[in-house]
Amino acid sequence: MLKRVISFLAQLWRSHFSLAVLFLLGISLNWAIAACNNTPPTSSASPAASPTAAQAQVVRIGHQKLDPFTLVKARGGLEKRLQPLGISVEWKEFQSGPPMLEALNAGSIDIGRTGDAPPVFAQAANAPLLYIGGSAPKDRSSGILVPANSAIQTLADLRGKKIAFTKGSSANYLLAKALKSAGIKWSEIKPANLTPADARAAFQQGNVDAWVIWDPFYAAAQAPKDVRVVKDSKGLAANRDFYLANKSFAGSNAKIIEAIREETQAVATWADANPAEVTKILAPILKIDASILDVVTRRRSYGFEPIQADMVAEQQEIADTFFELGLIPKQLKVEEVVWKPGN
């Protein structure tokens, strides 16, 4: 069962890393749009359509399967909330964050949600995207795993070890923070840049000493009793969700954004009080074992809060860390791409 779960979850890993490849290697926009068109039929709108024309009648929201917007869509309240504004909703599903942010960049969707790392790469590539909100911390939703019988007991024991993670992802950031907290230089470990599926195989075969991973892969990997958590992300990384909008859309649609935020936050409040119901909704959509999904649901946030100073500071630290590690080509000021309604 775990093998099948991890195999399915491997489809989601690019939401943490592939944006660096798409943006920083300069893959053409035509390719990106073609990638978007390979998603389910709801993702097939032409990127050449005028965002201004679309805004008058419809708001186009990008989402992934494991996503707060999936719950919002399933609950059906957003359409009712936007109806008095004369706005309908078009949901567009994407397999990962990179094509979603490319669609935002192209103006073929208006709003999308992703993790903390992809927006940093988007800003480094000068994409016209703005942070419009974030979630509460999900600071137990990733961790550093070792085999149960490993001699590694503390973060200090990671010195000299071969550690698997996905380069440019939230796991990359968590590892950097964990090493720093233990006084270990990056040069003192043996990094192994692997996708979640490949990392799992290497971990199980004993080809790496530790594995840094995020939910839902993390929850699936924790299920067997032969795995031990050295340190989770609490105190090291917030692991928030972030909501972004195309800059031109955000500039003239504050009421729509606020309505979406309010409805998503209302659904998040319901989800916090009804985790079993959330599992019932998402399990058949994700095809993940309900017991694993229950763990994920209980330690994550589905909220959509206004951007706060602590969120900006956290993203700035991620940007600074990735620049220091050579993952992005320039230093960034995250504050410059935060939406300020009315400005």
N, C-alpha and C positions, 0 to 999 in steps of 0.2 A: 504493500500500500504506500509506504513512504517513498519508494522509488517512483511510483506513478505520480504521486503528488509533486515531488521535486521536478520530474520531467515536465509537468504542466507549468509549474511556477517559473521554469527557465524562460518561458516566453515573456515574462514581465521584467527580467533583469535590466533590459536596455533603458528603462525609465530612469535608472540611476547613472548610467555611464555613456550610452551611445551618443548623447547630444554632443559630447566633446568631440567625438569622431565626426559627426555630421557637420558641425559648425567649423571646427578648427582645421579640418582637412578640406573645407570648401566644396563639399559635394553640391552639385548644382541644384537649383530650386526645382527644376523639372523632375529630377530624381526624387526629391523629397515629396513633391506632390504625388508622384506615382506611388511612393510608399504609402502615403495617406490613402490612396484609392484602393490599396490592397486590404484595407480594413473593412469591416462590415459595411453593407450598403449605405448606412446612415452617414458614412464619411466621404461620400462621393461628390460633394458640392464643388463647383469649379472655383479655384483660387482667384480667377480673374474677375469674379463677380465684385461689384462695387460694395464695400462695407457700408457706405453711407446709405445706399438704396436698401440694403438688407435691414439696417437698424430700424427703419420706419415700421417694419412689420414683424420681424423675427429676431430673436437673440439666439446665436448659435453657440452651444456649450459643448466643449470637448471633455470627454471623460474616459477613464479606463475601467476595467472590470472591478478591481479592488480600489474603490474610489468613493469619497463622500457623495459625489454627484450621482453615483449609481443608486444610493439610497434615496436621494432627493427625487430622482426619476421614478423609482418604484413607488414612492409614497404619493406622488401626483399633486402635491400642494403648490408647486412653483407656478404651474400653468394658471391656477386659480388666482394666485397672488398678482401675476402680471397682466391678467385679463383687463382689469380696470385701466391699465396704461396703454391698452391697445396693442400689446406685445404677445406674440406666441413664442413657443420654445422649439428649437430644433436640436435634438441630441445627436452628437456625433461620437462614436466610439473609436478609440485608438488602442492599438496593442501595446504602446509604450509612450513615454514622455517625449522623446525626440521628435517623432513625426507630429505630435500634438503641438509642440512649440514651433515647429516649422509652419504648421497651418496657421497658428496665431501670427507668426511673422508675415505670412503671405496675405493675411486678412480673410482667410476662408473659414475661420471660426473667430469668435469674439472673446471668449473666456475659456480658460482651462485650469486644471489643477495638476501639480506635480510635486516631487519631493524637493529637498533643499539644495541638492547639487546642480540639477539642470539649469535653473535660472542663473547661476553664476556663469556657466559656460555661455548661455545666451547673451548675457550682458557683455562678456568678453568678446563676443562676435558682433557687437553693436546691433543686436536685434531690437526692434522698436516695441519692446514689451515692458509693462509696468506691474510691479507687485501691487495687488489690490486687497490682499488679505492673507491670513495665515491661520494655522490651527494652534491649539494648545500643544505643549510638548508631548511627544510620544517617546519619552526618555527611557523606556524599558523595552523598546521594540527592535533593538539590535544588540549584538553582543559578540564576545570573543570566545570561541568554542575550542575545546581540546578533547581528546579521547579521555574517558573516565580514568584510565590507568596511567595517564601522562604524568611525568615528573613536574610539569609546569603547574605551579600552584598560585602564583601571583604574577602581576604584570612584570615585575622585575625579572622573572624567569624567561621572559620572551627574548631577552638579549641573545643574539646569535642564532635564533630559530628561523625556520622557513615558514612564512605566514601567508596564507591565501586570502585574497580580497579582490574586489573589482576596482581597477584603477579609475579615479575620477568620481567615485560614488560616495555615498554617505558612509560606507564601510571604510573607504580610504581615509576619510576625515576622522572617523572614530579611532582608527588605528594610530593615526598621527597624534591625536590628542592623548591616547592611552600611553604611547611610548614617551611622550613629553612628560606626562605626569609621573612616570617611573624613572625619569632621567636617562632614557635610552635615545641615542641618536638614530635617525633613519638609516644611516649607513651601517648601523650595528645589527640590523636584521637582514634576512634574505627574503625580499618581497616576491610573491608569486601572483601575478596579475591573471586572474581566472574568472570566467563567468560563474554564476552560482552552481550550475549543473556540473561544470568541470571541477570547480572547487570541492563540491561534495564528493565527487569520485576520488579526487586526490586525497581528500581528508580520510575517507573510508579505507583507502588502500595504504595509508600511512606515508604518503609521499610529501605531505606537509605536516608541520607540527601543530599548527593552529589555523583557525578559519574565522574570519570576521564577516558577519552576515546580518541582514535585516529581515524583518517580517515581510511576507509570510514564510519565506525560506527558513528563517530563524526558528519559528515555532515548529515547523516540520522537522527540522534537524534536532530540536530538543526532545522530540517525542521518544526516541530510543533511550534506554537507560545506560548505554555505553558512551554517552556524551556528557561533558561537564562544562558549565559556564564559568570562565575565569573572571570575567567582568562584563556586566551589561553596560548600556550606554548612559545610565543615570549618572549625572554629575560630570559627564564628558561631552555629550551631544544631545541637543533637544529633539532632533529628528522630526521637525515640524513638516506638515504639508504647507504648500504655498499656492495661492490663487493668483493668476496673472491674466492680464487683458492686453489686447492690441492697443497701442498708444492712441491711435486715432479714435477707436471705439470708446475708450475710457474718458477721453476729453469731452464728450458730449452726452454721456449716458449714465450720469451719477445715480439717478433714480432707479434705473434698471439694476445696476450693480448693487445698490443698497437692498433692493428687494430680494435679489438672489442671495445676498449675504444673510439677511434675516431669515429666509426660509431654510437655508442650509443649517444655520445655527439652531433653528427650531427642531429640525430633524436630528441634529447632533444631541440635543437635550433628550429627545425621545430615545435615541439609540443608547445613551448612557443608562437610561432607566430600564431598557428592554434588550439586553444583549442577546438573550435567547431568540427573540424575534428577528434581530439583525442577522443572526446565523441562519435562520430559516430562509430569509430573503436571499442572502448571498451564496449559501452553499450550492444550490443548483446552478447559479450563474457561473460561479468560479470552478465548480466541480472539485472542490477541496473537501476533505473529510471534516465533518462538522466539529469534531473534538479539537482539531487543529485551528479551525476558523474561530472557534469560541475563544481560544487563547489570544489570537490576534485581536479580536474585537474588544476584549476586556482590557487590553493595554494600549489601545490607540484612541485618538480623538478623531471625530468626524466633523469637527467644527470649522467655522469660517468667521474669524474675528478680524476686526480692523488691524492694520499693521501698527505695531507698537515699537517703541524704541529698543526693547530687548530683542525683538525679532530682527530688526535691522542690524543690531550689534552682533548677533549670532551669525547672520549671513555674511557680514563683513569679515568675521573671523574665518569663516570657511573660505571666502575669496582670498584673504591674505595667506592662508595655509596652502591653498592650491597654487598660488603664485610662487610661494617659497619653494614648493616641490616641483615647479616647472610645468604644471599641468595647464595653466593659462598663460597667455603671452604678455599680459600687462597687469598692473595694479588697478583695482577697481574701487569706486566709491558707490556702495550699494544705495546710499541715500539718494543718489541721482536718478534712480529708476523706481522710486516709490511714488505711487499715485497720491496726489494731493487734491481732493475734490475742491472745485471752485477756483483753482489756480489756472 
